[in-house]
Amino acid sequence: MARLFGTDGVRGLANGLLTAELALQLAQAAAVVLGHERAANGTRPRAVVARDPRASGEFIAAAVEAGLSSSGIDVYDAGVLPTPAAAYLIADLDADFGVMISASHNPAPDNGIKFFARGGQKLPDEVEDAIEAQLGKEPSRPVGGEVGRIQRFSDAEDRYIVHLLGTLPHRLEGLKVVLDCAHGAASGCSPQVFASAGAEVVVIGAEPDGLNINDGVGSTHLGQLKEAVVKHGADFGIAHDGDADRCLAVDHEGNEVDGDQIMAILALALKASGKLKDDVLVATVMSNLGLKIALRDAGITLRETAVGDRYVLEAMREGGFSLGGEQSGHVIFSDYATTGDGVLTGLQIAAQVAGTGRTLQDLARAMTKLPQLMINVKGVDKSRAATDEGVAAAVAAAELELGDTGRVLLRPSGTEALVRVMVEAADMETATRICTELAGVVEDRLAIPREVAL
């Protein structure tokens, strides 16, 4: 049976894979696994529950809270809040664990359940496995005064906003910012915190109705934000995704500023202020080579991880590093957060623009993005991608040709029978030629025999 937990909790079609029954059972299982410590001490465990504004989040949250409280967990219902807000509040309340109900940047019919440990930390694989193993076993069934209670976490958003404002080195007067909240979890708090910090704010994508989350807006659909920034003569724009754990930006001319460029800006700023631990930035292997070159020239080391913000977080915790993230806009400041925080990232970008007096476009020139092309080669035996001699020889030849001006990355898909071939080069023509040639080699060498494929 396939593992229920994916790279970011349990996610799928609401009322398809993710039913109210499963949500109840997951909550009951999590209560046993995550709530045992304080229960052993004779006090009732506490959990924070939050969600994004999807319609299905209402019944899933109800099922989760029923599962927790019926298992002897006191529940603090934080309502609609960003994922990083939930993580922060778990630590701020000193709760035993927390639950975030969201499918992030996925469309409205999907939803997900993500658990956080004490302190707002993501769960390691072995703890998720323990929760999954607990499914189907007899849940905890306290009675009388031992059942958990559910209460509204009435000042949850205010606590989060105060926390965010406390991270700013100075106010943001003089800036005009367009915020695209993806009709998602940040629709209330992101405009409020930017305005409280002194910025003039224009807001789009902040009218969630339960069904329009990520629909043509947000960090995966930047078109409306680009138009609004230019139309309103704003200094820049910030785009969140549905649960606001990521942030992409748009400069005053409507040009996209991606996660790599954002990390370059912030890493250089932290180094200049002496706050970049060991002068290291943590990012995944998918980050553009231009980021590595820019950091190297600035005396900053790029520590690379596998794809996924959980791997970035693991490396940051192991090394005690202060900044990490992904090209997609998940940026993690370990001094202020335990997970990617799109509102926090947007504020820190704004602080750099306000503090330096430079445009975001100018700051983004800290790195030069190398042309990058990726081809998904389907219907191949991905298990042989790392061992096939013909593929290895082709990759070596490509790397020799590219030298220091590019790189090659072959990455088997975690869920499909395909291999991703990515090439960066000094120009798109070279990247296209080499990537196409390598994709052809992968297709020829790793082809699944017809009788097997059938």
FITOR-909326 format. One line per 3 residues: number of its first residue (from 1); their letters; for each residue x, y, z of C-alpha. Coordinates in steps of 0.001 Angstrom, whole numbers. Layout:
NUM> a> X,Y,Z  ... .
***
This chain:
1> mar> 0,0,0  1331,3445,-921  2370,5781,1885 .
4> lfg> -522,8055,2850  1681,11001,3792  3296,12794,877 .
7> tdg> 6045,15413,912  3719,17902,2600  1179,16032,4704 .
10> vrg> -1877,14182,3402  -3287,15870,323  -5914,14994,-2271 .
13> lan> -9401,15625,-3578  -11697,16630,-729  -14409,13978,-350 .
16> gll> -12347,11836,-2700  -9164,10705,-983  -9571,13186,1831 .
19> tae> -12907,12385,3472  -14347,13516,6789  -13882,9950,8027 .
22> lal> -10180,9974,7163  -9736,13417,8739  -11349,12158,11959 .
25> qla> -9162,9043,12001  -5970,10981,11279  -6765,13363,14128 .
28> qaa> -7414,10466,16508  -4148,8820,15466  -2214,12075,15825 .
31> avv> -3695,12567,19285  -2140,9279,20386  1245,9877,18750 .
34> lgh> 1693,13607,19354  -292,14106,22540  1218,11395,24715 .
37> era> 3916,13518,26365  1730,15937,28264  -912,13261,28801 .
40> ang> 1728,11246,30646  2318,14249,32894  -1319,14354,33929 .
43> trp> -2264,17495,32007  -4446,17647,28931  -2532,18115,25655 .
46> rav> -3292,21185,23518  -3405,21601,19744  -3852,24570,17392 .
49> var> -6042,24001,14322  -6121,26426,11374  -7218,26268,7750 .
52> dpr> -7253,28144,4479  -10640,29411,3157  -11562,26421,946 .
55> asg> -15178,25382,1381  -14107,21818,2175  -11891,23114,4970 .
58> efi> -15011,23739,7021  -16076,20088,7269  -12492,18800,7418 .
61> aaa> -11679,21158,10300  -14828,20036,12089  -13795,16395,11681 .
64> vea> -10229,17079,12832  -11402,18983,15894  -13898,16228,16733 .
67> gls> -11171,13614,16446  -8791,15568,18656  -11241,16612,21348 .
70> ssg> -12807,13143,21551  -9290,11840,22161  -8679,14159,25102 .
73> idv> -6963,17046,23289  -7897,20669,24025  -8335,22411,20682 .
76> yda> -7619,26075,19909  -9523,26864,16707  -7560,29640,14968 .
79> gvl> -9885,29819,11953  -8554,30966,8566  -4840,31722,8796 .
82> ptp> -1663,31135,6750  271,27924,7354  3256,29822,8848 .
85> aaa> 862,31593,11237  -327,28229,12520  3276,27107,13001 .
88> yli> 4136,30322,14865  1098,30088,17123  1872,26506,18138 .
91> adl> 5170,27757,19533  3712,30979,20935  992,29078,22806 .
94> dad> 3412,26283,23787  904,23814,22350  1843,20169,21984 .
97> fgv> 1185,20129,18260  -927,21697,15537  -2885,20938,12389 .
100> mis> -3079,23020,9211  -5835,22210,6722  -4804,23419,3278 .
103> ash> -3767,22260,-179  -1458,25258,-656  -1323,26276,-4338 .
106> npa> -3646,23463,-5525  -7104,24289,-6932  -10135,24619,-4662 .
109> pdn> -11465,21029,-4937  -8277,19704,-3307  -7404,19927,353 .
112> gik> -4811,18605,2761  -3957,17952,6389  -525,18861,7696 .
115> ffa> 663,18204,11246  3237,20240,13151  5102,19133,16256 .
118> rgg> 5737,21189,19376  7426,24468,18517  5767,24563,15084 .
121> qkl> 8271,22152,13557  7445,19934,10597  7179,16246,11426 .
124> pde> 9994,13898,10445  9077,10912,8288  9214,8482,11190 .
127> ved> 6585,10408,13162  4288,10604,10127  4784,6849,9730 .
130> aie> 3817,6360,13386  583,8335,12830  -176,6295,9732 .
133> aql> 518,3060,11619  -1929,4150,14330  -4796,4389,11807 .
136> gke> -7230,1557,12329  -6126,935,15898  -8362,1698,18844 .
139> psr> -8257,5463,19507  -8072,7050,22918  -11630,7429,24309 .
142> pvg> -11630,9462,27526  -14931,10194,29235  -16406,12804,31518 .
145> gev> -14085,15641,32403  -11204,14051,30471  -12578,14814,27009 .
148> gri> -10959,17712,25232  -12580,21119,24868  -12762,23287,21739 .
151> qrf> -12357,27033,22038  -11974,29871,19551  -8406,31203,19396 .
154> sda> -9757,34737,19235  -6487,36704,19069  -4615,34310,16784 .
157> edr> -4338,36699,13819  -3385,39640,16037  -568,37653,17652 .
160> yiv> 787,36690,14249  651,40263,12929  2461,41617,16002 .
163> hll> 5120,38954,15487  5593,39910,11816  5854,43617,12556 .
166> gtl> 8506,42830,15146  10795,41398,12460  11069,44700,10562 .
169> phr> 14219,46804,11022  12297,49962,10072  8918,51104,8796 .
172> leg> 7780,51118,5183  6483,54661,4676  6924,55886,1117 .
175> lkv> 6364,52485,-496  3394,51595,-2650  2857,47846,-2789 .
178> vld> 368,45648,-4634  -528,42457,-2751  -2050,39427,-4475 .
181> cah> -3444,37170,-1760  -4639,34371,-4093  -8117,34558,-2504 .
184> gaa> -6405,32533,183  -5397,32412,3816  -3470,35699,3789 .
187> sgc> -6385,37772,2468  -6918,39343,5882  -3528,39493,7553 .
190> spq> -1172,40380,4676  -2845,43699,3718  -3224,44556,7390 .
193> vfa> 407,43982,8285  1778,45920,5295  -537,48824,6031 .
196> sag> 374,48714,9732  4030,48907,8722  3355,52166,6862 .
199> aev> 3116,51068,3230  430,52244,827  -1332,49032,-155 .
202> vvi> -3300,48024,-3238  -4951,44635,-2805  -6088,42086,-5391 .
205> gae> -7144,38471,-4940  -8402,39029,-1397  -12087,38113,-1683 .
208> pdg> -12179,34405,-842  -15528,32674,-1307  -14357,29136,-588 .
211> lni> -14164,28208,-4263  -11899,30798,-5906  -8634,30127,-4085 .
214> ndg> -5648,30228,-6519  -8055,30683,-9428  -6120,32848,-11885 .
217> vgs> -4395,34722,-9064  -1540,34233,-6620  2028,33069,-6998 .
220> thl> 1180,30528,-9723  -677,33118,-11854  1235,36406,-11853 .
223> gql> -521,38067,-14812  -3010,40125,-12807  -338,41229,-10345 .
226> kea> 1953,42416,-13148  -871,44450,-14671  -1889,45951,-11328 .
229> vvk> 1664,47004,-10410  2091,48880,-13682  -1442,50314,-13621 .
232> hga> -1117,51712,-10085  2487,52865,-10462  3504,50727,-7511 .
235> dfg> 7080,50182,-6376  6596,46405,-6602  4082,43605,-6057 .
238> iah> 3973,40557,-3804  2112,37329,-4636  1194,34652,-2107 .
241> dgd> -188,31190,-2708  -3313,29773,-1087  -1794,29128,2331 .
244> adr> 770,31962,2092  3848,29890,2790  5486,31203,-369 .
247> cla> 6131,34573,-1976  7050,35705,-5469  7497,39323,-6456 .
250> vdh> 7061,41663,-9429  9161,44785,-9953  7811,48217,-10907 .
253> egn> 7908,47353,-14612  6004,44094,-14148  9014,41779,-14360 .
256> evd> 8909,38623,-12254  11354,38284,-9372  11504,34592,-8472 .
259> gdq> 12550,32775,-5333  16206,32540,-6349  16431,36291,-6878 .
262> ima> 14603,36923,-3609  17045,34665,-1757  19997,36445,-3378 .
265> ila> 18686,39839,-2238  18050,38660,1308  21255,36636,1660 .
268> lal> 23366,39629,647  21462,41850,3066  21864,39406,5955 .
271> kas> 25572,38996,5221  26059,42754,5187  24401,43010,8600 .
274> gkl> 26358,40068,10027  23212,37948,10448  23832,35242,7822 .
277> kdd> 25014,32280,9903  28394,31015,8617  27706,32954,5385 .
280> vlv> 25625,30024,4112  22383,29958,2128  20499,26648,1866 .
283> atv> 18599,25953,-1370  17616,22983,-3520  19407,21579,-6552 .
286> msn> 16769,23248,-8751  17985,26754,-7940  19489,28561,-10902 .
289> lgl> 23242,28355,-11299  23231,32145,-11455  22359,32171,-7752 .
292> kia> 25396,30079,-6894  27659,32301,-8968  26316,35491,-7377 .
295> lrd> 26712,34076,-3884  30216,32828,-4588  31254,36273,-5785 .
298> agi> 29864,37721,-2536  31662,35207,-328  28528,33193,459 .
301> tlr> 28345,29395,261  25328,27706,-1300  24397,24499,531 .
304> eta> 22300,22363,-1840  19587,19877,-864  17084,17601,-2574 .
307> vgd> 13921,19220,-3931  11370,20043,-1223  11216,22639,1528 .
310> ryv> 11343,19895,4177  14882,19034,3025  15855,22696,3137 .
313> lea> 14502,22866,6688  16400,19729,7719  19691,21136,6429 .
316> mre> 19031,24475,8111  18322,22828,11449  21350,20562,11225 .
319> ggf> 23705,23456,10489  21901,26143,12455  21693,28237,9280 .
322> slg> 19579,31375,9153  18264,31499,5566  17096,28964,3020 .
325> geq> 14422,28333,449  13305,27280,-2997  13044,28843,-6438 .
328> sgh> 9247,28548,-6100  9241,31171,-3347  9363,29156,-131 .
331> vif> 11815,31246,1899  12668,30327,5479  14101,32701,8072 .
334> sdy> 15059,30484,11001  15391,33509,13304  11678,34225,12914 .
337> att> 9913,31127,11552  9984,27351,11437  8617,27096,7906 .
340> gdg> 8340,29141,4715  6416,32362,5323  5254,34381,2324 .
343> vlt> 4065,37388,4310  7306,37542,6282  9322,37241,3067 .
346> glq> 7332,40023,1424  7942,42276,4406  11678,41616,4314 .
349> iaa> 11806,42429,600  9936,45652,1301  12362,46479,4090 .
352> qva> 15285,46173,1689  13660,48446,-883  12753,51028,1763 .
355> gtg> 16070,50812,3589  18367,51004,578  16328,53421,-1526 .
358> rtl> 16933,51104,-4483  14233,49616,-6690  13436,45932,-6473 .
361> qdl> 14547,45652,-10083  17962,47006,-9142  18257,44752,-6100 .
364> ara> 17322,41714,-8200  20329,42368,-10435  22402,40856,-7626 .
367> mtk> 22184,37659,-9658  21980,36942,-13371  19654,34075,-14181 .
370> lpq> 21171,31627,-16633  18827,30298,-19325  17283,27077,-18038 .
373> lmi> 15349,24390,-19893  13752,21214,-18568  12333,18320,-20587 .
376> nvk> 10270,15545,-18997  11166,12249,-20656  8177,9949,-20158 .
379> gvd> 7780,6182,-20332  11311,5328,-19219  12835,3202,-16470 .
382> ksr> 13732,5964,-14037  15458,3510,-11685  18365,3218,-14147 .
385> aat> 18889,6956,-14624  21824,7078,-12205  23516,3857,-13332 .
388> deg> 23208,3613,-17102  26662,4011,-18668  25370,5593,-21879 .
391> vaa> 23431,8240,-19978  26420,8898,-17722  28710,9365,-20723 .
394> ava> 26290,11792,-22382  25975,13814,-19192  29758,13921,-18771 .
397> aae> 30198,15167,-22338  27573,17856,-21822  29170,18993,-18578 .
400> lel> 32562,19161,-20262  31149,21379,-23001  29352,23657,-20540 .
403> gdt> 32284,24019,-18150  31677,26746,-15572  28990,28386,-17722 .
406> grv> 26258,25824,-17123  25211,22533,-15581  23158,19385,-16128 .
409> llr> 20677,17818,-13725  18864,14502,-14238  16117,13912,-11694 .
412> psg> 13796,10885,-11678  10210,11783,-10803  9028,10632,-7411 .
415> tea> 5544,9741,-8659  5685,9077,-12421  7633,6932,-14889 .
418> lvr> 9671,9838,-16172  13056,11493,-15834  13433,15275,-15742 .
421> vmv> 16366,16535,-17789  17400,20079,-16875  20185,22076,-18540 .
424> eaa> 21446,25570,-17779  23790,27362,-20143  25100,30808,-20985 .
427> dme> 22456,31164,-23725  19108,29529,-24474  20248,28151,-27815 .
430> tat> 22962,26087,-26125  20653,25028,-23306  17992,23909,-25802 .
433> ric> 20436,21956,-27957  22108,20124,-25093  18872,19448,-23226 .
436> tel> 17213,18039,-26356  20215,15816,-27086  20336,14497,-23516 .
439> agv> 16599,13870,-23472  17022,11784,-26626  19767,9708,-24999 .
442> ved> 17644,9145,-21886  14668,8110,-24020  16749,5658,-26072 .
445> rla> 18801,4178,-23231  16090,3919,-20565  13139,2927,-22745 .
448> ipr> 10865,369,-21093  10535,-2746,-23300  7146,-2803,-25006 .
451> eva> 6038,-6041,-23410  6854,-4581,-19958  5187,-1278,-20740 .
454> l> 2019,-3120,-21732 .
***
